[in-house]
Amino acid sequence: MIALSVALTVKKGSSDDDVTPEADWLGMFVAGTSPTRIGGHLKQLTSAAHIAGSPADEATARYVRDQFRAAGIADVAIESYSVLLSYPIHRS
């Protein structure tokens, strides 16, 4: 199973001293949001089934990670976990 972890720290520059306070990144998030942009992400995220552990699930995690990074959130990682998942054998 794939999990996405995000540290909500936005860096303004290349040094660790250039960290944006929480209020600043929240303002950046709200300022960069529009109905059209949300619709585009929603279309991308709902365009295919992404069942836990599937290749589509991994592609979805990569898409979300890349969007966070593009928004300036540098500390984003995809981590894999071994979990017990049961899938139906047939539909009734």
ZAGU-979652 format. One line per field, with one value per atom (N, C-alpha, C): chain; residue number from 1; residue in one letter; atom name; x, y, z. Coordinates in steps of 0.001 Angstrom, whole numbers, plus 500000, padded with zeros to 6 digits. Atoms other than C-alpha are relative to their C-alpha. Layout:
<recs>
unit <- c(A:...)
pos <- c(NUM:...)
code <- c(A:...)
site <- c(CA:...)
xx <- c(X:...)
yy <- c(Y:...)
zz <- c(Z:...)
</recs>
This chain:
<recs>
unit <- c(A:A:A:A:A:A:A:A:A:A:A:A:A:A:A:A:A:A:A:A:A:A:A:A:A:A:A:A:A:A:A:A:A:A:A:A:A:A:A:A:A:A:A:A:A:A:A:A:A:A:A:A:A:A:A:A:A:A:A:A:A:A:A:A:A:A:A:A:A:A:A:A:A:A:A:A:A:A:A:A:A:A:A:A:A:A:A:A:A:A:A:A:A:A:A:A:A:A:A:A:A:A:A:A:A:A:A:A:A:A:A:A:A:A:A:A:A:A:A:A:A:A:A:A:A:A:A:A:A:A:A:A:A:A:A:A:A:A:A:A:A:A:A:A:A:A:A:A:A:A:A:A:A:A:A:A:A:A:A:A:A:A:A:A:A:A:A:A:A:A:A:A:A:A:A:A:A:A:A:A:A:A:A:A:A:A:A:A:A:A:A:A:A:A:A:A:A:A:A:A:A:A:A:A:A:A:A:A:A:A:A:A:A:A:A:A:A:A:A:A:A:A:A:A:A:A:A:A:A:A:A:A:A:A:A:A:A:A:A:A:A:A:A:A:A:A:A:A:A:A:A:A:A:A:A:A:A:A:A:A:A:A:A:A:A:A:A:A:A:A:A:A:A:A:A:A)
pos <- c(1:1:1:2:2:2:3:3:3:4:4:4:5:5:5:6:6:6:7:7:7:8:8:8:9:9:9:10:10:10:11:11:11:12:12:12:13:13:13:14:14:14:15:15:15:16:16:16:17:17:17:18:18:18:19:19:19:20:20:20:21:21:21:22:22:22:23:23:23:24:24:24:25:25:25:26:26:26:27:27:27:28:28:28:29:29:29:30:30:30:31:31:31:32:32:32:33:33:33:34:34:34:35:35:35:36:36:36:37:37:37:38:38:38:39:39:39:40:40:40:41:41:41:42:42:42:43:43:43:44:44:44:45:45:45:46:46:46:47:47:47:48:48:48:49:49:49:50:50:50:51:51:51:52:52:52:53:53:53:54:54:54:55:55:55:56:56:56:57:57:57:58:58:58:59:59:59:60:60:60:61:61:61:62:62:62:63:63:63:64:64:64:65:65:65:66:66:66:67:67:67:68:68:68:69:69:69:70:70:70:71:71:71:72:72:72:73:73:73:74:74:74:75:75:75:76:76:76:77:77:77:78:78:78:79:79:79:80:80:80:81:81:81:82:82:82:83:83:83:84:84:84:85:85:85:86:86:86:87:87:87:88:88:88:89:89:89:90:90:90:91:91:91:92:92:92)
code <- c(M:M:M:I:I:I:A:A:A:L:L:L:S:S:S:V:V:V:A:A:A:L:L:L:T:T:T:V:V:V:K:K:K:K:K:K:G:G:G:S:S:S:S:S:S:D:D:D:D:D:D:D:D:D:V:V:V:T:T:T:P:P:P:E:E:E:A:A:A:D:D:D:W:W:W:L:L:L:G:G:G:M:M:M:F:F:F:V:V:V:A:A:A:G:G:G:T:T:T:S:S:S:P:P:P:T:T:T:R:R:R:I:I:I:G:G:G:G:G:G:H:H:H:L:L:L:K:K:K:Q:Q:Q:L:L:L:T:T:T:S:S:S:A:A:A:A:A:A:H:H:H:I:I:I:A:A:A:G:G:G:S:S:S:P:P:P:A:A:A:D:D:D:E:E:E:A:A:A:T:T:T:A:A:A:R:R:R:Y:Y:Y:V:V:V:R:R:R:D:D:D:Q:Q:Q:F:F:F:R:R:R:A:A:A:A:A:A:G:G:G:I:I:I:A:A:A:D:D:D:V:V:V:A:A:A:I:I:I:E:E:E:S:S:S:Y:Y:Y:S:S:S:V:V:V:L:L:L:L:L:L:S:S:S:Y:Y:Y:P:P:P:I:I:I:H:H:H:R:R:R:S:S:S)
site <- c(N:CA:C:N:CA:C:N:CA:C:N:CA:C:N:CA:C:N:CA:C:N:CA:C:N:CA:C:N:CA:C:N:CA:C:N:CA:C:N:CA:C:N:CA:C:N:CA:C:N:CA:C:N:CA:C:N:CA:C:N:CA:C:N:CA:C:N:CA:C:N:CA:C:N:CA:C:N:CA:C:N:CA:C:N:CA:C:N:CA:C:N:CA:C:N:CA:C:N:CA:C:N:CA:C:N:CA:C:N:CA:C:N:CA:C:N:CA:C:N:CA:C:N:CA:C:N:CA:C:N:CA:C:N:CA:C:N:CA:C:N:CA:C:N:CA:C:N:CA:C:N:CA:C:N:CA:C:N:CA:C:N:CA:C:N:CA:C:N:CA:C:N:CA:C:N:CA:C:N:CA:C:N:CA:C:N:CA:C:N:CA:C:N:CA:C:N:CA:C:N:CA:C:N:CA:C:N:CA:C:N:CA:C:N:CA:C:N:CA:C:N:CA:C:N:CA:C:N:CA:C:N:CA:C:N:CA:C:N:CA:C:N:CA:C:N:CA:C:N:CA:C:N:CA:C:N:CA:C:N:CA:C:N:CA:C:N:CA:C:N:CA:C:N:CA:C:N:CA:C:N:CA:C:N:CA:C:N:CA:C:N:CA:C:N:CA:C:N:CA:C:N:CA:C:N:CA:C:N:CA:C:N:CA:C:N:CA:C:N:CA:C)
xx <- c(500847:500000:500893:499259:501199:499384:500475:500956:500787:499356:501749:500160:499786:503351:500453:499704:503555:500355:499639:505399:499622:500502:503679:500980:498978:506794:500308:499720:507258:501254:498750:510726:499961:499917:511179:501305:498684:514819:500669:499277:517520:500492:499498:518505:498858:501013:516686:499464:500465:516361:498866:501016:513992:498685:501226:510991:498816:501198:507564:499134:500902:505361:498676:501254:502096:499003:500960:499968:500359:499571:502056:499659:500291:501708:498513:501447:497982:499497:500364:497648:500402:499549:499682:499068:500902:497411:498669:501292:494207:500114:499818:495585:500150:499778:496500:498847:501144:493061:498933:501123:490307:499079:500903:487221:500508:499480:488843:501141:498856:492030:499547:500540:490115:499330:500666:488016:500990:498968:491153:500599:499453:492589:498961:501067:489249:499827:500110:489022:501147:498838:492546:499874:500041:491971:498852:501152:488632:499900:500064:489478:500122:499861:490283:499935:500009:489790:501442:498657:492817:499924:500140:492326:501335:498781:494834:500901:499012:497993:500124:499974:497291:500974:499156:499505:499329:500718:496796:500080:499844:497065:501357:498663:500799:500056:500024:500192:499281:500726:497682:500879:499094:500189:501083:498968:502852:499423:500651:500395:499838:500206:499518:501337:498663:503205:500529:499493:504119:499266:500770:501320:500439:499500:502498:501358:498673:506073:499914:500166:504952:499487:500525:503186:501030:498951:506467:500131:499887:505974:501064:498831:509402:500050:499833:509161:498791:501092:506786:500627:499434:507505:498896:500892:505766:500659:499469:506202:499128:500731:505220:499879:500250:503707:499480:500557:503016:498805:501230:499435:499178:500890:496818:498770:501176:494220:499240:500806:491355:499207:500725:489849:498921:501053:486567:500419:499700:486882:498997:501044:483599:498931:501137:480598:498751:501267:477187:498849)
yy <- c(498835:500000:501229:498757:503511:501031:498911:506386:501251:498728:510030:500747:499196:512003:501384:498616:515766:500746:499100:518075:501400:498700:521434:501115:498976:523528:500480:499434:525828:500838:499253:527130:501123:498848:530593:499984:500005:529979:498662:501259:527357:499638:500322:527603:499645:500377:526174:501207:498784:529739:500676:499371:530636:499228:500774:528710:500950:499174:530224:499606:500316:530469:499430:500660:528521:500960:499038:531623:500373:499657:532432:498901:501055:528998:499801:500102:528942:501066:498935:532281:499667:500411:530933:498937:501059:527894:500585:499408:529934:500879:499116:532463:499220:500790:529690:499081:500873:528064:500711:499489:528564:498836:501088:526580:499217:500679:525810:499061:500814:524540:498791:501104:522445:498981:500891:521021:499151:500744:520026:498888:501031:518207:498913:500969:516553:499073:500815:515370:498994:500886:513933:498893:500957:512224:499006:500896:510668:499360:500514:509698:498484:501457:506094:499502:500622:503724:499863:500133:503755:499242:500901:500812:499896:500069:500610:498876:500978:498846:499792:500181:499091:500983:499035:500775:501376:498728:503443:500751:499387:504083:500678:499413:504685:501235:498845:507004:501183:498943:508973:500637:499470:509319:500870:499200:510551:501333:498773:513083:500988:499118:514472:500530:499567:514554:501096:499021:516419:501334:498764:518951:500766:499340:519658:500640:499455:520098:501212:498859:522403:501227:498896:524497:500525:499512:524906:499256:500799:522271:498950:500795:520654:498625:501242:517913:499090:500913:515445:498674:501306:511732:498967:501146:508606:498831:501132:505652:498777:501252:502018:499257:500782:499864:498632:501330:496151:499872:500124:495737:498850:501063:493032:500637:499496:493935:498818:501063:491731:500597:499583:492038:498965:500975:490461:499096:500952:487351:500147:499812:487970:500948:499162:490256:499154:500731:489090:500897)
zz <- c(500000:500000:500000:500116:499225:500944:499151:501679:499655:500289:501105:501309:498803:503905:499575:500342:503787:501265:498909:506121:499529:500426:505960:500344:499889:505729:498598:501312:502802:500107:499973:502089:498979:500895:500607:499218:500630:499753:500181:499941:499866:501396:498663:503535:500939:499014:506545:500760:499324:507892:499244:500838:505043:500026:499866:506389:500166:499962:505839:501193:498889:508957:499495:500370:508949:499360:500551:508304:498566:501354:505214:499009:500970:503604:499832:500135:504353:499037:500927:502578:498570:501328:499652:499422:500445:499471:499539:500332:499486:498758:501154:496991:498699:501200:494553:499637:500202:494641:499182:500780:492098:499652:500382:491076:498785:501189:487710:500361:499584:489322:500821:499198:491863:499084:500949:489017:499220:500724:487117:500843:499099:490122:500258:499750:490834:498803:501210:487222:499925:500028:487413:501042:498901:490764:499888:500122:489765:498618:501372:486170:499920:499988:487124:501430:498670:490024:500473:499446:492312:501324:498855:494629:500725:499185:497481:499519:500410:496391:498504:501450:492668:499357:500715:490064:499889:500075:489727:501326:498686:493475:500103:499996:493096:499101:500908:490128:500641:499300:492208:501067:498968:495055:499367:500684:492597:499518:500463:491133:501158:498844:494578:500507:499580:495607:499077:500962:492436:500099:499852:492974:501248:498789:496532:499741:500293:495315:499085:500912:492500:500746:499192:495144:500990:499119:497038:501309:498788:499718:499719:500382:499588:500652:499241:502219:499814:500327:500544:499599:500314:500386:499835:500164:499187:500714:499255:501492:499747:500198:500973:501322:498798:503695:499594:500192:503829:500931:499218:504943:499442:500430:504754:499373:500711:502144:499442:500607:501109:498847:501199:497671:499709:500316:496575:498845:501059:494430:498860:501010:492626:500540:499610:492632:500071:499940:493654:499628)
</recs>
